[in-house]
Amino acid sequence: MLEEFDVSNLSLLDLFNMEVKAQVVVLNDCLLALETKPNPQEELAALMRAAHCIKGAARIVQIDPAVNLAHVMEDCFVAAQEGKVTLTADRIDVLLQGVDMLLRIAETFTANPNLQMLENIGI
């Protein structure tokens, strides 16, 4: 039997971190699948939704660098869905780096809630 996880004692930053970690799994899996699938429409839709979820969660906790990065990634996935861009291996590598950066941002802010994000984070 599964026990319910009580989130009532978690902060919004903790919930943001949990959301990012869950969506990072989707992002990594689907980005890697793009390299082998000839028509990855399901993966592109999942990628767009995952980036959108992170963007919304980051907006709630006011972590603008994560909002901006997730927004750019979401736009990229939409453009790929519409056939406006092709996600080559090099572009997928850059997107994977973006996924890693989103995770680092979430972990950094969760560990240091009073941190003022540096504008030169390098996004």
SETI-172542 format. One line per 2 residues: number of its first residue (from 0); their letters; for each residue x, y, z of N, C-alpha, C. Coordinates in nm, 2 decimals, padded with zeros to 4 digits. Example, Ala and Ser with C-alpha at 12.3 -4.5 7.8 and 13.67 -1.06 7.14 Angstrom:
// residues 2
0	as	01.32,-00.57,00.78,01.23,-00.45,00.78,01.32,-00.33,00.78 | 01.28,-00.22,00.71,01.37,-00.11,00.71,01.29,00.00,00.79;
//
This chain:
// residues 123
0	ml	00.08,-00.12,00.00,00.00,00.00,00.00,00.09,00.12,00.00 | 00.05,00.22,-00.08,00.13,00.34,-00.09,00.08,00.44,00.01;
2	ee	00.18,00.50,00.08,00.15,00.60,00.18,00.14,00.74,00.10 | 00.05,00.82,00.15,00.04,00.96,00.09,00.16,01.04,00.14;
4	fd	00.21,01.12,00.05,00.32,01.20,00.09,00.27,01.34,00.13 | 00.30,01.38,00.25,00.24,01.50,00.31,00.33,01.62,00.26;
6	vs	00.27,01.71,00.18,00.35,01.82,00.13,00.32,01.95,00.21 | 00.24,01.94,00.31,00.19,02.06,00.39,00.31,02.13,00.46;
8	nl	00.42,02.06,00.49,00.53,02.12,00.56,00.64,02.17,00.46 | 00.62,02.15,00.33,00.72,02.19,00.24,00.70,02.34,00.20;
10	sl	00.81,02.41,00.17,00.80,02.54,00.12,00.77,02.54,-00.03 | 00.73,02.66,-00.09,00.71,02.67,-00.23,00.84,02.64,-00.30;
12	ld	00.96,02.67,-00.25,01.09,02.64,-00.31,01.11,02.49,-00.31 | 01.07,02.42,-00.20,01.08,02.28,-00.20,00.99,02.21,-00.31;
14	lf	00.87,02.26,-00.32,00.78,02.21,-00.43,00.83,02.24,-00.57 | 00.89,02.36,-00.58,00.95,02.40,-00.71,01.06,02.30,-00.75;
16	nm	01.15,02.27,-00.65,01.26,02.18,-00.67,01.21,02.04,-00.71 | 01.10,02.00,-00.64,01.05,01.87,-00.67,00.99,01.86,-00.81;
18	ev	00.92,01.97,-00.85,00.87,01.98,-00.99,00.98,01.98,-01.09 | 01.08,02.06,-01.07,01.19,02.06,-01.17,01.25,01.92,-01.18;
20	ka	01.28,01.85,-01.07,01.33,01.72,-01.07,01.25,01.62,-01.15 | 01.12,01.63,-01.13,01.02,01.54,-01.20,01.03,01.57,-01.35;
22	qv	01.03,01.70,-01.39,01.02,01.74,-01.53,01.16,01.72,-01.60 | 01.27,01.72,-01.52,01.40,01.70,-01.58,01.41,01.55,-01.63;
24	vv	01.34,01.46,-01.56,01.34,01.32,-01.61,01.27,01.32,-01.75 | 01.16,01.38,-01.76,01.09,01.39,-01.89,01.17,01.45,-02.00;
26	ln	01.23,01.57,-01.96,01.31,01.64,-02.06,01.43,01.56,-02.11 | 01.50,01.50,-02.02,01.62,01.42,-02.06,01.58,01.30,-02.14;
28	dc	01.48,01.22,-02.10,01.43,01.11,-02.17,01.38,01.14,-02.31 | 01.30,01.24,-02.32,01.25,01.28,-02.45,01.35,01.34,-02.54;
30	ll	01.45,01.42,-02.49,01.55,01.48,-02.57,01.64,01.36,-02.63 | 01.67,01.27,-02.55,01.75,01.15,-02.60,01.67,01.07,-02.70;
32	al	01.54,01.06,-02.68,01.46,00.99,-02.78,01.46,01.06,-02.92 | 01.47,01.19,-02.92,01.47,01.27,-03.04,01.58,01.22,-03.14;
34	et	01.69,01.18,-03.08,01.80,01.14,-03.17,01.77,01.01,-03.25 | 01.68,00.93,-03.21,01.65,00.80,-03.27,01.51,00.79,-03.34;
36	kp	01.42,00.89,-03.31,01.29,00.88,-03.36,01.28,00.97,-03.49 | 01.22,00.91,-03.60,01.21,00.99,-03.72,01.10,01.09,-03.71;
38	np	00.99,01.06,-03.64,00.88,01.16,-03.62,00.84,01.17,-03.48 | 00.91,01.25,-03.40,00.90,01.25,-03.26,00.79,01.34,-03.20;
40	qe	00.67,01.34,-03.26,00.57,01.44,-03.22,00.53,01.42,-03.07 | 00.51,01.30,-03.03,00.48,01.28,-02.89,00.58,01.33,-02.79;
42	el	00.71,01.31,-02.83,00.82,01.35,-02.75,00.83,01.51,-02.74 | 00.81,01.57,-02.86,00.81,01.72,-02.87,00.70,01.77,-02.78;
44	aa	00.58,01.71,-02.79,00.47,01.76,-02.70,00.50,01.75,-02.55 | 00.56,01.63,-02.52,00.60,01.61,-02.38,00.71,01.71,-02.33;
46	lm	00.80,01.74,-02.42,00.91,01.84,-02.39,00.85,01.98,-02.37 | 00.76,02.01,-02.46,00.69,02.15,-02.45,00.62,02.16,-02.32;
48	ra	00.54,02.05,-02.28,00.47,02.06,-02.15,00.56,02.06,-02.03 | 00.67,01.99,-02.04,00.76,01.99,-01.92,00.83,02.12,-01.91;
50	ah	00.87,02.18,-02.01,00.93,02.32,-02.01,00.82,02.42,-01.96 | 00.70,02.40,-02.00,00.59,02.49,-01.96,00.57,02.48,-01.81;
52	ci	00.57,02.36,-01.76,00.55,02.33,-01.62,00.66,02.40,-01.53 | 00.78,02.38,-01.58,00.89,02.45,-01.51,00.88,02.60,-01.51;
54	kg	00.85,02.65,-01.63,00.83,02.80,-01.64,00.73,02.85,-01.54 | 00.61,02.78,-01.53,00.51,02.82,-01.44,00.55,02.81,-01.29;
56	aa	00.61,02.70,-01.26,00.66,02.69,-01.12,00.76,02.79,-01.09 | 00.85,02.82,-01.18,00.96,02.92,-01.15,00.90,03.06,-01.14;
58	ri	00.79,03.08,-01.21,00.73,03.21,-01.21,00.66,03.23,-01.07 | 00.61,03.12,-01.01,00.54,03.13,-00.88,00.64,03.17,-00.77;
60	vq	00.76,03.11,-00.78,00.86,03.14,-00.68,00.96,03.25,-00.72 | 00.93,03.32,-00.83,01.00,03.43,-00.88,01.15,03.41,-00.90;
62	id	01.17,03.30,-00.97,01.31,03.27,-01.01,01.32,03.30,-01.16 | 01.35,03.42,-01.19,01.34,03.47,-01.33,01.44,03.40,-01.42;
64	pa	01.56,03.36,-01.38,01.65,03.29,-01.48,01.59,03.16,-01.52 | 01.52,03.09,-01.43,01.46,02.96,-01.47,01.33,02.99,-01.55;
66	vn	01.26,03.09,-01.53,01.15,03.13,-01.61,01.20,03.15,-01.75 | 01.30,03.24,-01.76,01.35,03.27,-01.90,01.41,03.15,-01.97;
68	la	01.48,03.07,-01.91,01.54,02.95,-01.97,01.43,02.85,-02.01 | 01.34,02.83,-01.93,01.23,02.73,-01.96,01.14,02.79,-02.07;
70	hv	01.13,02.92,-02.07,01.05,02.98,-02.18,01.11,02.97,-02.32 | 01.24,02.99,-02.32,01.32,02.97,-02.45,01.31,02.83,-02.49;
72	me	01.33,02.74,-02.40,01.32,02.59,-02.43,01.18,02.56,-02.48 | 01.08,02.61,-02.42,00.94,02.58,-02.46,00.92,02.63,-02.60;
74	dc	00.97,02.75,-02.63,00.96,02.81,-02.77,01.03,02.72,-02.87 | 01.14,02.67,-02.83,01.22,02.58,-02.92,01.14,02.46,-02.95;
76	fv	01.08,02.40,-02.85,01.00,02.28,-02.88,00.88,02.30,-02.96 | 00.82,02.42,-02.94,00.70,02.45,-03.02,00.74,02.47,-03.17;
78	aa	00.86,02.54,-03.19,00.91,02.56,-03.32,00.94,02.43,-03.39 | 00.99,02.33,-03.31,01.02,02.20,-03.37,00.89,02.13,-03.40;
80	qe	00.79,02.14,-03.32,00.66,02.08,-03.35,00.60,02.14,-03.48 | 00.62,02.27,-03.50,00.57,02.33,-03.62,00.66,02.32,-03.74;
82	gk	00.77,02.25,-03.73,00.86,02.23,-03.84,00.95,02.35,-03.87 | 00.95,02.45,-03.79,01.03,02.57,-03.82,01.18,02.55,-03.79;
84	vt	01.21,02.45,-03.70,01.35,02.42,-03.67,01.36,02.27,-03.66 | 01.48,02.23,-03.69,01.52,02.08,-03.67,01.61,02.07,-03.56;
86	lt	01.58,01.98,-03.47,01.66,01.96,-03.35,01.77,01.86,-03.38 | 01.88,01.91,-03.43,02.00,01.83,-03.46,02.07,01.78,-03.33;
88	ad	02.16,01.69,-03.35,02.24,01.64,-03.23,02.30,01.76,-03.15 | 02.36,01.85,-03.22,02.42,01.97,-03.16,02.32,02.05,-03.08;
90	ri	02.21,02.07,-03.14,02.10,02.15,-03.07,02.05,02.07,-02.95 | 02.04,01.94,-02.96,01.99,01.86,-02.85,02.09,01.87,-02.74;
92	dv	02.22,01.87,-02.77,02.32,01.88,-02.67,02.31,02.01,-02.59 | 02.28,02.12,-02.66,02.26,02.25,-02.60,02.13,02.25,-02.51;
94	ll	02.03,02.18,-02.56,01.91,02.17,-02.48,01.93,02.09,-02.35 | 02.01,01.98,-02.36,02.05,01.90,-02.25,02.13,01.98,-02.14;
96	qg	02.21,02.07,-02.19,02.28,02.16,-02.10,02.18,02.26,-02.03 | 02.08,02.30,-02.10,01.98,02.38,-02.04,01.90,02.31,-01.93;
98	vd	01.88,02.18,-01.96,01.81,02.10,-01.86,01.90,02.09,-01.73 | 02.03,02.07,-01.75,02.12,02.06,-01.64,02.12,02.19,-01.56;
100	ml	02.11,02.30,-01.63,02.11,02.43,-01.57,01.99,02.46,-01.49 | 01.87,02.42,-01.54,01.75,02.43,-01.47,01.76,02.35,-01.34;
102	lr	01.81,02.23,-01.34,01.83,02.15,-01.22,01.92,02.22,-01.12 | 02.03,02.28,-01.17,02.12,02.35,-01.08,02.06,02.47,-01.02;
104	ia	01.98,02.55,-01.10,01.91,02.66,-01.04,01.82,02.62,-00.93 | 01.74,02.52,-00.96,01.64,02.47,-00.85,01.71,02.43,-00.73;
106	et	01.82,02.35,-00.74,01.89,02.30,-00.62,01.96,02.42,-00.55 | 02.01,02.51,-00.62,02.08,02.63,-00.56,01.98,02.71,-00.48;
108	ft	01.86,02.74,-00.54,01.77,02.82,-00.47,01.70,02.75,-00.35 | 01.69,02.62,-00.36,01.63,02.54,-00.25,01.73,02.54,-00.13;
110	an	01.86,02.52,-00.16,01.96,02.52,-00.06,01.98,02.66,00.00 | 01.96,02.76,-00.08,01.99,02.90,-00.03,01.87,02.99,-00.06;
112	pn	01.76,02.98,00.01,01.63,03.05,-00.02,01.65,03.20,-00.03 | 01.74,03.26,00.05,01.76,03.40,00.05,01.86,03.45,-00.06;
114	lq	01.90,03.36,-00.14,02.00,03.40,-00.24,01.94,03.49,-00.35 | 02.02,03.59,-00.38,01.98,03.68,-00.49,02.05,03.63,-00.61;
116	ml	01.97,03.59,-00.71,02.03,03.53,-00.83,02.11,03.63,-00.91 | 02.23,03.59,-00.94,02.32,03.67,-01.02,02.27,03.68,-01.16;
118	en	02.27,03.80,-01.21,02.22,03.82,-01.35,02.31,03.76,-01.45 | 02.44,03.74,-01.42,02.53,03.69,-01.51,02.55,03.53,-01.50;
120	ig	02.44,03.47,-01.48,02.44,03.32,-01.46,02.49,03.25,-01.58 | 02.48,03.31,-01.69,02.53,03.25,-01.82,02.43,03.18,-01.90;
122	i	02.31,03.21,-01.88,02.20,03.14,-01.96,02.21,03.19,-02.10;
//
